[in-house]
Amino acid sequence: MKTQEESMHKILIDTAKRYEKSVKLFKDDKLLGEKFGDIDVTVEIQSLLKENNLKLSEIDEISANHGPGSFTGLKIGVTVANILNWALGKKKISELSYPNYGSEPNIHKTKWFDEQKPSK
């Protein structure tokens, strides 16, 4: 856990508009960099980290816009954020977030999700 004196690095992913995606890197509340347009989110995350001499393991928070927005676009951003949070051990599967798709498609978390733990 970081102390109050230590900085928090955050990645914010917005893919609500399928062809106008953005990835932002923050240190505390200061924007360090942003990539936007019809981009590959994962490539641009890597690019922002490299430009700021950071490793993915040094990122404290990864989050995505949950909508409203394009169904496919929302899936992209939330999936990338969830995979990175889970793979880095920042969240258990039961703690991952899901976009509000509305009534269709009818997507539910099952008991299986709650029983999974990230591998270390």
Summary of the structure (lengths in Angstrom):
residues: 120
radius of gyration: 14.9
end to end distance: 17.3
largest distance: 44.9
contacts: 311
relative contact order: 0.17
helix: 32%
strand: 21%
